[in-house]
Amino acid sequence: MNALLVGADRLGNIPDVLQQFGIRIAAHVSGRDSAHQRRSAPLPAGIEMVILFTDFIGHNVMQRFREAASREGVSLVCCRRSVCALQQALGKRIAMDSCDRCGACPERSATGRRRH
């Protein structure tokens, strides 16, 4: 799976964690450029997941990439830039994605929507 990482100047051990989940970094944007706050350009081609490091980006940058992910139907993961936070967020996201596929999750309400 190809991911776009948004936030943080340095990634540290993040690439190793992503590799454990089968995720490849297709692009990394620090979010510091003022153009990232204003424009609503499409995501790069081939992106299947957007990972936002919330402690390193502003609200406008976060909103822009959230909207782009939603518009293009791409998975979105938001977390702090730490190995533990990323592992937890990816674990939850993968569990939710598999729940969406099977439809038999006991966490679903009578309407079929997830409650978690």
FENZI-V641279 format. One record per residue. N is the residue number from 1. RES is the residue in one small letter. PHI is phi as a letter, one per 20 degrees, with the letter a starting at -180 (none if undefined). OMEGA is omega in radians with two decimals (* if undefined). Layout:
n=N res=RES phi=PHI omega=OMEGA
n=N res=RES phi=PHI omega=OMEGA
This chain:
n=1 res=m phi=none omega=-3.14
n=2 res=n phi=e omega=-3.09
n=3 res=a phi=c omega=2.98
n=4 res=l phi=d omega=3.11
n=5 res=l phi=e omega=-3.12
n=6 res=v phi=c omega=3.12
n=7 res=g phi=o omega=3.09
n=8 res=a phi=m omega=3.08
n=9 res=d phi=e omega=3.12
n=10 res=r phi=d omega=-3.09
n=11 res=l phi=e omega=3.11
n=12 res=g phi=l omega=-3.12
n=13 res=n phi=e omega=-3.09
n=14 res=i phi=g omega=3.13
n=15 res=p phi=g omega=3.12
n=16 res=d phi=f omega=3.12
n=17 res=v phi=f omega=-3.14
n=18 res=l phi=f omega=3.13
n=19 res=q phi=f omega=3.10
n=20 res=q phi=f omega=3.13
n=21 res=f phi=e omega=3.14
n=22 res=g phi=m omega=-3.11
n=23 res=i phi=d omega=3.13
n=24 res=r phi=d omega=3.12
n=25 res=i phi=f omega=3.12
n=26 res=a phi=e omega=3.12
n=27 res=a phi=b omega=3.09
n=28 res=h phi=c omega=3.14
n=29 res=v phi=c omega=-3.11
n=30 res=s phi=f omega=-3.12
n=31 res=g phi=n omega=-3.12
n=32 res=r phi=e omega=-3.13
n=33 res=d phi=f omega=-3.09
n=34 res=s phi=f omega=3.10
n=35 res=a phi=f omega=3.12
n=36 res=h phi=f omega=-3.13
n=37 res=q phi=e omega=-2.96
n=38 res=r phi=d omega=-3.00
n=39 res=r phi=e omega=3.10
n=40 res=s phi=d omega=3.14
n=41 res=a phi=f omega=3.10
n=42 res=p phi=f omega=3.08
n=43 res=l phi=f omega=3.07
n=44 res=p phi=g omega=-3.12
n=45 res=a phi=f omega=3.06
n=46 res=g phi=n omega=3.14
n=47 res=i phi=f omega=3.13
n=48 res=e phi=d omega=-3.13
n=49 res=m phi=b omega=3.04
n=50 res=v phi=d omega=3.11
n=51 res=i phi=d omega=3.14
n=52 res=l phi=d omega=3.03
n=53 res=f phi=e omega=-2.92
n=54 res=t phi=f omega=-3.11
n=55 res=d phi=e omega=-3.13
n=56 res=f phi=c omega=-3.14
n=57 res=i phi=c omega=3.11
n=58 res=g phi=e omega=-3.10
n=59 res=h phi=f omega=-3.13
n=60 res=n phi=f omega=3.11
n=61 res=v phi=f omega=3.14
n=62 res=m phi=f omega=-3.14
n=63 res=q phi=f omega=-3.13
n=64 res=r phi=f omega=-3.12
n=65 res=f phi=f omega=3.03
n=66 res=r phi=f omega=3.13
n=67 res=e phi=f omega=3.13
n=68 res=a phi=f omega=3.12
n=69 res=a phi=f omega=3.13
n=70 res=s phi=f omega=-3.12
n=71 res=r phi=f omega=-3.08
n=72 res=e phi=e omega=3.08
n=73 res=g phi=m omega=-3.09
n=74 res=v phi=d omega=3.08
n=75 res=s phi=f omega=-3.12
n=76 res=l phi=c omega=3.08
n=77 res=v phi=c omega=3.11
n=78 res=c phi=d omega=3.12
n=79 res=c phi=a omega=3.02
n=80 res=r phi=f omega=3.13
n=81 res=r phi=e omega=3.02
n=82 res=s phi=b omega=-3.10
n=83 res=v phi=f omega=-3.11
n=84 res=c phi=f omega=-3.13
n=85 res=a phi=f omega=3.14
n=86 res=l phi=f omega=3.11
n=87 res=q phi=f omega=3.13
n=88 res=q phi=f omega=-3.11
n=89 res=a phi=f omega=3.12
n=90 res=l phi=f omega=3.09
n=91 res=g phi=f omega=3.10
n=92 res=k phi=f omega=-3.10
n=93 res=r phi=f omega=3.13
n=94 res=i phi=f omega=3.09
n=95 res=a phi=f omega=3.13
n=96 res=m phi=f omega=3.12
n=97 res=d phi=f omega=3.13
n=98 res=s phi=f omega=3.08
n=99 res=c phi=f omega=3.11
n=100 res=d phi=f omega=-3.10
n=101 res=r phi=f omega=-3.03
n=102 res=c phi=e omega=3.12
n=103 res=g phi=m omega=-3.08
n=104 res=a phi=d omega=-3.08
n=105 res=c phi=f omega=3.10
n=106 res=p phi=f omega=3.12
n=107 res=e phi=e omega=3.14
n=108 res=r phi=e omega=3.08
n=109 res=s phi=e omega=-3.14
n=110 res=a phi=f omega=3.13
n=111 res=t phi=e omega=-3.14
n=112 res=g phi=n omega=3.14
n=113 res=r phi=e omega=3.10
n=114 res=r phi=f omega=3.07
n=115 res=r phi=d omega=-3.12
n=116 res=h phi=d omega=*
